[in-house]
Each structure stands twice: as structure tokens, then as C-alpha cells.
Amino acid sequence: MHILIIEDDREAAAFLVKAFREAGHVADHAADGLTGYGMAESGDYDVLVVDRMLPKLDGLSLIRSLREQGGETPVLILSALGQVDDRVKGLRAGGDDYLPKPYAFSELLARVEVLARRRRTAPAAESTVYRVGDLELDRLSHRVTRGGAEIVLQPREFRLLEYLMKNAGQVVTRTMLLEHVWDYHFDPQTNVVDVHVSRLRGKIDRGFDRPLIHTVRGAGYMIRVGGEGGA
């Protein structure tokens, strides 16, 4: 296990580095918040152990910044501020666990190992943002942009585009679209799919040099950047 300790008390940090290494783990140390943020952002750590009261960048701001940038490394907050309100603030800032000082190293080690184990066994989260070339779809905000310009879609058009982008670079058949976008498990014997794809193509591709939505003749549709393909 690779652990980053962000702690400005050098004596306390030296103790933790030594104790983690004796337990068979790799431990690095940062003495201030800015240095710790840079190391956490660029390094491949299993767990971060973060003090709240840090110079240059306090612990909660550091954690919030990491989370805002998409950082998912588990964080255990280690702090002398141990009241209920303090712990709540730490967890709401993005911490995964909170251990007040003074503490027993055996408990700290157990908590760190649990966080690392959860991360290894957690299922990969499905992305909330899909991108194909300069086209971007945000599943949470239901916002679609191409080249930075917002594109307004109807709910069905949004679901259709979402499914195409989720399967970018792959042929998506009409049957697949009927099942996943319309919840039909039978062929309605209509051209509903083709009509909606045509409308969506008009909103996504019109005015741009490179079409993204392609018809794969005899098979279905595909969204991709460049390459050969039908209209």
C-alpha cells in the first residue's frame, strides 16, 4: 500500500512514516498543503492521511480541491479538532474517514487498510460525462455542447445521444435503440428510430465540417470522429 502523509508536524510525520514502513507499506510525506496537493494530484497513492491545520493550504481546502478535480483517492483526516461539528465538516469536504488526535497507531493502520481495501473492491463508477471529438454530454446536468456551444435536446433525443455516446465507435442497431431508448422489446414496425436519428443529426452535425453521427448501412448507427461512413 502506498500512503501519502500530509502533516506539518515533522516529528509526528516522521513517526507515521516509520510506523507505516515497519508495517510493510510505502509512505511519503508532505509538510504543507500546497506540496501535499501537488503530490496527491500527480502521485499514485492508495490512501491520503491529511492533517486539517496545514500551512499554505489547509486540509479541508486541499481535499475539496482534489475532489473538484475528480480525485478519488480515499482520504483519512487526522486532526486535533475532534468535535462532532469538526468531523462533519471534514466528511462533507470529501474526507472518507476522520480520526481525532491523540490516536492509537493500530487503529489508524486498521482504518487506512479498510479504505484501501474498499477502493480495490469498489466497482468502477460509470462516467457522468461522455465526449466524442468536440461533442460533450453531461448526464448529471443534462447539458450537451459541441465546440463549446450548447445544444438544446428533447428528452428522447438526449437519451438517444447518450446511448450512442456510451457506445461510441461501435455499431448500434435499431433493435438496441428501441430497447434502450424507447423501452420497446418488440419491433413497432415504424421508422421512429430513423426519424429521431435524423432530427438528432440535424442538431449535432449541422453547421460543422465533421459529421459525428454515421449510418452504417444494413446495420444501424455509430457515433465517432472521422473515418468512412454513410450519411
C-alpha positions in Angstrom: 0.0 0.0 0.0 1.3 3.5 -1.0 0.3 6.2 1.5 0.8 9.9 1.4 1.0 11.7 4.8 0.3 15.4 4.7 1.3 16.7 8.1 3.2 19.9 9.1 4.4 18.5 12.5 7.7 16.9 11.4 8.1 14.8 14.5 4.6 13.4 14.1 5.1 12.8 10.4 8.4 11.0 10.9 6.7 8.7 13.4 3.9 7.9 10.9 6.3 7.3 8.0 8.4 4.9 10.2 5.4 3.1 11.6 3.8 2.6 8.2 7.0 1.3 6.7 7.5 -1.1 9.6 4.0 -2.4 8.8 5.2 -3.2 5.3 3.8 -0.2 3.4 5.4 2.7 1.4 4.9 6.1 2.9 5.7 9.6 1.6 5.5 12.9 3.4 4.5 16.4 2.5 5.0 19.2 5.1 2.4 21.7 3.8 -0.9 21.7 2.0 0.3 23.0 -1.4 3.1 20.4 -1.6 0.7 17.7 -0.5 -1.9 18.8 -3.1 0.7 18.5 -5.9 1.9 15.1 -4.7 -1.6 13.8 -4.3 -2.6 15.0 -7.7 0.4 13.6 -9.5 1.2 10.5 -7.5 -0.5 7.1 -7.4 -1.5 6.7 -3.8 -3.8 4.2 -2.2 -4.7 6.4 0.7 -4.0 10.0 1.9 -3.6 10.8 5.6 -4.3 14.5 5.9 -4.0 16.9 8.9 -6.6 19.7 8.9 -4.4 22.6 10.1 -1.7 22.9 7.4 0.4 25.9 6.2 -0.1 27.3 2.7 -3.3 25.3 2.1 -5.5 23.9 4.9 -6.5 20.3 4.9 -10.2 20.8 4.1 -9.4 23.1 1.2 -6.9 20.6 -0.1 -9.5 17.8 0.0 -12.2 19.9 -1.7 -9.8 20.9 -4.5 -8.8 17.2 -5.1 -12.5 16.2 -5.3 -13.3 19.1 -7.6 -10.6 17.9 -9.9 -12.0 14.4 -9.9 -9.6 12.9 -7.5 -11.0 9.7 -5.9 -8.1 8.6 -3.6 -9.5 7.8 -0.2 -8.7 10.4 2.5 -8.4 9.9 6.2 -8.4 13.2 8.1 -6.1 13.2 11.2 -6.7 16.2 13.4 -6.7 17.6 16.9 -10.1 19.1 16.0 -12.3 16.2 17.1 -15.7 17.7 18.0 -18.7 16.4 16.1 -19.0 19.5 14.0 -15.4 19.2 13.1 -15.8 15.6 12.0 -18.9 16.5 10.0 -17.1 19.3 8.2 -14.3 17.0 7.3 -16.5 14.4 5.9 -18.6 16.9 3.9 -15.4 18.4 2.5 -14.7 15.0 0.9 -12.9 13.0 3.6 -13.7 9.3 3.8 -12.8 8.9 7.5 -11.9 11.1 10.4 -9.7 10.1 13.3 -9.1 12.7 16.2 -5.7 13.1 17.8 -4.4 11.6 20.1 -4.9 8.2 18.4 -3.5 4.7 18.6 -1.5 3.8 15.5 -3.0 0.3 15.4 -6.4 2.0 14.9 -5.1 4.4 12.3 -3.5 1.5 10.4 -6.7 -0.6 10.5 -8.7 2.4 9.2 -6.2 3.1 6.4 -6.2 -0.6 5.4 -10.0 -0.6 5.3 -10.1 2.5 3.0 -7.5 0.9 0.6 -9.5 -2.4 0.6 -12.7 -0.6 -0.2 -11.1 1.2 -3.1 -9.8 -2.0 -4.6 -13.1 -3.8 -4.4 -15.4 -0.9 -5.3 -17.0 -1.3 -8.8 -15.8 1.3 -11.3 -18.3 4.2 -11.4 -19.9 4.9 -14.8 -18.7 8.2 -16.2 -21.1 11.1 -15.9 -19.6 12.9 -18.9 -19.2 11.5 -22.4 -17.1 13.1 -25.1 -16.7 12.3 -28.8 -14.4 14.8 -30.5 -15.7 18.3 -29.6 -19.1 17.0 -28.6 -19.8 16.6 -24.8 -22.7 15.3 -22.9 -23.1 15.7 -19.2 -25.5 13.1 -17.8 -26.0 14.9 -14.5 -26.8 18.4 -15.7 -28.4 17.1 -19.0 -26.3 19.6 -20.9 -24.9 18.9 -24.4 -22.3 21.1 -26.1 -20.4 21.0 -29.3 -17.4 23.2 -29.8 -18.4 24.9 -26.6 -21.9 25.9 -27.9 -24.9 24.5 -26.1 -27.3 22.3 -28.0 -30.9 22.0 -26.7 -32.3 18.5 -27.0 -35.7 17.0 -26.2 -35.6 14.2 -23.5 -35.8 11.4 -26.1 -33.1 13.0 -28.2 -30.9 13.3 -25.1 -31.4 9.6 -24.3 -30.7 8.6 -27.9 -27.5 10.7 -28.0 -26.5 9.4 -24.5 -26.8 5.8 -25.7 -24.8 6.4 -28.9 -22.0 8.2 -27.0 -21.9 5.5 -24.4 -21.2 3.1 -27.2 -19.0 5.4 -29.2 -17.1 3.7 -32.0 -19.4 0.7 -32.0 -22.4 -0.1 -34.3 -25.7 0.4 -32.5 -28.6 -1.4 -34.2 -32.1 -0.2 -34.4 -33.2 -3.0 -32.1 -30.7 -1.9 -29.5 -32.0 1.6 -29.7 -35.7 0.5 -29.4 -34.8 -1.5 -26.3 -32.6 1.0 -24.5 -34.1 4.4 -25.6 -37.8 3.5 -26.2 -38.0 0.5 -23.8 -39.6 -1.4 -26.7 -38.9 -5.2 -26.6 -40.7 -5.7 -29.9 -40.5 -4.1 -33.4 -43.2 -1.5 -33.7 -42.9 -1.6 -37.5 -42.3 2.1 -37.7 -39.4 4.3 -38.7 -39.4 6.0 -35.3 -35.6 5.4 -34.8 -34.6 6.7 -38.2 -36.8 9.9 -37.7 -35.3 10.6 -34.3 -31.7 10.0 -35.5 -32.3 12.3 -38.4 -33.5 15.1 -36.1 -30.6 14.5 -33.7 -28.1 14.6 -36.6 -29.6 17.9 -37.7 -28.9 19.4 -34.2 -25.5 17.7 -33.7 -23.9 17.9 -37.1 -25.5 20.8 -38.9 -23.0 23.7 -39.3 -19.9 21.6 -38.5 -17.4 20.3 -41.0 -17.0 16.9 -39.5 -20.2 14.8 -39.1 -20.2 12.6 -35.9 -23.3 10.5 -36.4 -22.9 8.0 -39.1 -25.3 5.5 -40.7 -23.8 2.0 -41.1 -25.9 0.7 -44.0 -27.7 -2.6 -43.2 -26.6 -2.5 -39.6 -27.5 0.7 -37.7 -25.8 3.8 -36.5 -22.5 4.8 -35.0 -21.1 8.0 -33.4 -17.4 8.6 -34.0 -14.9 11.1 -35.2 -13.8 10.8 -38.8 -13.4 7.6 -40.8 -15.5 6.1 -43.6 -19.2 6.0 -43.1 -22.7 6.7 -44.5 -24.6 9.9 -44.2 
